[in-house]
Amino acid sequence: MSARLRLAVLGGGYWGRNLIRNFAAIEGVEVKLLCELNEEASRECRELYPTLETCTDHGRIFKGNEVDGVIVVTPPSLHYQPAKEALTGGKHVFVEKPMAMSYQEGKELVALAEKKGNVLFVDETFLYDPALKVIKEMLDAGAIGKVYHILMERLGMGRVRCDSNVWWNSAPHDLSILRFLIGRRVRAISMHGSAYLQKGIEDVTVTSLELDGDISALIHLSWFHPLNTASLVIVGSTGAIFYEGRFAKRKVVLYRYDVGKPPTQRVQGIPTPNFIPIKASVEKEITEFGPEEPLRGSCASFVKSITEGIEAPSSGRNSLQTLQVLEAGIISLRKGGEKVSLEKVGP
């Protein structure tokens, strides 16, 4: 590998340009080559980055010694094959989420990366949001006691994929956050979904998960919702944590509970008064997390994985757990919401 880390980007659309911008700003990194079939997209990238070479031959970025790593920014259904070809060619790989469209394909990529001694990194961008580190520290310090339940909502109107549903596109964010913050194995999953905009491609899903430690989670995803949110609520025995993940609206709120005692008197067998008083108050609200966007942190973590050998939170090996839950969810969806054990997919 040369003194500078030379990268090629496969896909020059909206997110590809974001990645070029962030990688180009990292010291010691050169974004050398863009492979893009759409001439208009190539032209726009050349105008923004005049030193960037462009091509339409995918094979050029996988073979030879022009680049050390490949950034795969294709639609989800086209992640596996170019990632495999890049790894086979001895390149480090940064691939957009999800890593592949099946658990078996993900296992193959992870095994290939280990065999070649190359980094396989999945862009689970939210793991590099400083706000999540704040939440992780709160949980590790026991700020809300025992974790009981997690509610995650990723809703809004925006880019609606035509090759894969909202679960494959949005759930990797929430499942990776769940993996990072809670660290408990998902035992079983049940999912329902509806396809309103395109036949057979769900744009709304509601998913229930059972985790080790008797923790429950609910994930609500929609491309067909007028309000935008990427929110998380973690409910514990003594309090709760709220997180809004949209970059311009990011905040973390810690709530403290005041729970009364159950009634001790009964009238005709009914407790009186017939309720347990409970209320929540805000103990802390944090809205400042620094100017760096999570995507810059993701890109920097990929570079550090290569240059310093530090495994990233979204390494291929770690992200394989996300892929297992994704596939189990699809099995449940196709079975009408039947509860599916993660053992149905793999260990």
N, C-alpha and C positions, 0 to 999 in steps of 0.2 A: 504494500500500500504506500502511496506517495505521502509526502509530508502533510499535504492537505487532503482532507477527506473529500473525494470527488463523488458527486451524486447525480443520478439520472432520475427524472420524474416521468412516470408513465401516466399521462392524463393531465391536460392543461385547462380544465374547466375551472369553475368557481373555487372549489376546494384545493385543486392543484395549484392555483395561483397563490392561495393563502400559504400553502406549504413552501412554495418557492420563496416567498417573501420572508418567512420565518427562518428557513434554513440558511438563506443568503445572509442573514443578519448574525449568524453564529460564527465566531472567530475560528479559523482553521477549516472552514467548510466551503467548498465550491460547488454550486449547482451548475453543472457543466452542460447537461443535455436534457432536452424535453422531447419525448416521443408522443406525438399527438396527430391523429388522423384528420381532425377538423382543421382546415387551413385558417379559418377565421380565428379560432382559439390560439393557434400557433402564432399568428400575426400579432394578436393582442399581447401575448407573452413576450414576444421579441421587442415590442414597443416599450414594454415596462422594464425589460431586462435585456439591453442590447447585446451583451456578451454571451447570452444564452444561445447555444446551438439547438436547432430543432431537426427532427427527422420523423419519418413515418414507418421506419423499419424496426419492429419490436426486437428482432434478433440482435440488432446492433448494441442495445443496452444490456443484453444478457451475456454476450460473448465478448472475448477480448479483454483488454486491460484499460479501456477508456475510463471506466468508473469503478468505484469500490462498493457502491451501494445503490439500490434501486428503491424508489418511492412509488408504491402502487396505489394510484388514485382512480381506479376504474369503478364501474358499478359493482355492487356486492356480488352478483353472480359471476363476475369476472375477476375475482380476487385470487382464487386458488391457483389457476394455471400460470399466470405470470409470476406469482410468488414462487411457485415450484421451479419454473425455468430460471429465475434469477438465482435461487439457492443452488440449483444444479450447476450454474455457471460460476459458482464461488463468490456470489455477491451477498453482502448484508442486505436485509430486506426490512423496509418500513411499509406495512400494509394497512390500509384503512380497515376499520371494523365493518362487519365481522371478518375474521381471518379467512374463513371459508364458509361454504354453505352446508357443511356436514361435519360432524365430530370426527369421522374417519379421515376426511381430507385434512382437518386440522392436525390430527395425530401424525399424518404423513409429513406435513410441513415441519412440525416440531422435530421429528426424528431426522429429517433431512438436514435441518439446520445444525443439529447436534453432530451429525456425521461429518458435515463439512466444516464444523467449527466456526460457523457464522452466526451473526445476531439475527434473530427473527423477532420483530417488534410490531405490536398491534397498536394503532392509534386510538386507544380508549382515552380520549382527550381529557375528560373530566377528572381523571385520576391525578392530573397535574394542576388542578385548581388549588391554590393555597387555602381556600376556604374549607376544602375537604380535610386538609391536614389539621385545621383547627377543630373540626368535628371529631376526627380520630383521637386527638389529644383529650377532648372532653370525655369521650366514651371510655378510653383507657383509664382515665382518672376517676371513673365511676360517677360522672356528673349527673346521670339520670337513673342510677341504680341498674337493676337487671333490665335488659332489653326485652320488651314484649312483642312489639309489632312495628312494621315499617310500611309506610304508604308512599308510593312513588308515582308521580304524574308527569308525563311529557306530552304536552298537548299544544296544538296550534295548527296554523295553515302555512304551508311553505312549499318546499320541493317534494312533490309526490312521485315516488319511484314507480316505474312501469315494469321493472324486472323482479321486484321482491317486495314483500309486504312491510307494514309498519313495524312488525315484531323484529324482523331481521335488521331493519335499519335503525330503530330507536332503542330497542331493548338492550343492545350491547352496552350502551352508556349506563343504564340503570343496574344491570347485572354486574358490571365491573365495579360500580360504586358499592353495591351490596357486598361483593366479595372483599373489597378493600376495607370497608368500615366495620362490617360485622364479623367477617372471617369464619363463618359457620357454613358447613356443607348444606346445600339444598338437597333435601330428601325426596320431595315429590312436588309435582306441578300440575295445575289444572288451568286451561286457557280456553276462553271463548272469543270469537272475533266476528266482525261483519265487514263485508265488502260493498261499499256504496258507490264509489267512484269508478272502480274497474272490477269487472267480474273475475272472481277467483283470487284477487289480490287485496287482502284485508287492510283497511285503513283505520280500523278501530279494533283494539284488543284489550281485554280485561283478564288479568292473570293472577292466580293465587298460588303462593309458594309456601311450602313447609320446610323449615330449617332445623338443623340440630339445635338442641337446647329449648325446644318448644317455642321457637320464635316463628311468627307468621309474617308474611309480606304480601302486599297487593300492588300490582303494577298496572296503571291505566295509561294506554298510549292512544293517540289519535292524530291523524292528519286532517281531520274534518271537524275542527273545533275553533270557534271564533277568538278565544283567548289564548295567549301564549304563556306557557309556564314550563319550567323544568324543576319541579319542586320535590322535596323529600321531607317526610316527617318520621322521626324515630321516637316511638313511645316507650318509656321505661317505667320502672316502679316508683320513682320519685320525681320524675320530670320528663320533659320532651325536648327534642331539638328540631328546629325547622331550618331548611336550607332552600334558597332559591338560586338555581344555577345559571340562569340567563346572565351573560357577562355584564351587561349594563345595569342589571337589577340585583346583583349578587348580595346576599346577606345570610347571616347565621343568627338564629335567635334561640337562646336557652330559656326554657320555661321551668318553673318550679311548681310542684303540686302542693295543695293544702287539702288533705283528705280527712274527712271526719270519721267518726266511729259508727259502726252499724248500730241500729236501734236495739235496745235491750228489752223493751216492752212490746207486748202483743195484745191486740184486741180481736177476739174471735179468730185467733190464729194468724192474723195479719200483722206484720211489724208496724209499729207506730213510733215516730212518723215513718211513712213508707218510702224512705229514700236515705241515701248516704250523701251528705253534703261534700262536694268536691269542687275546687276551682283551680285555675292555673294563672300564674302571674309571670311577667317577663322579668327574669333575673339579669339577663345580659343580651345585648344586641350588637352585632359586629357587622360593619359595612365596608371597612377599609382592609383590603388584602394586597395592596401594592398595584402598580400599573401593568405588570407583565401578564399577558393573556395566557390562559392554560395551554394553548397550542404551542406557544414558544417553549413552555416547559416540557411538553411532549417531545418536541424536536430535539431539545437539548439533552433529554434523557436517552434518546436513541443514540446520539453522538457519544455520550458518556459510556453507554453500553459497549460501544465499539472501542473507544480509546482507552477506557479504564477497566473494562471487563466487569462492570457492575450490572447485575441483573435488574431490569426495570420492573416496576409494578405491572406493566402491561406487556411483559415478555410473552413470546408465543406459548411458553410452558404455562405461565399463569393464566393467559387468556383462554387456554384450552378448557378451563373450568367453565368459563362463560359460554363457550361453544356447546358444551355438553348440555347446559340448561336450555340454550336456544333450540337445540334439536328436540329435546324432550317436550318443550312447549309446542312445537309443530306437530309432534305425534299426538299430543292431547287435543290440539285444535282440530285435527283431521278426524278425531274420534269423538267429536261433539262435546269436548270439555272433560272427558274422562280423566280421572287422576292418574298420572303416570309417574312411576318410580324412576329416579335417575339411573337405577341399575339397568333399566331397559335400554339405555344408551351406551353405558360403559362405566368402568370403575372411576 
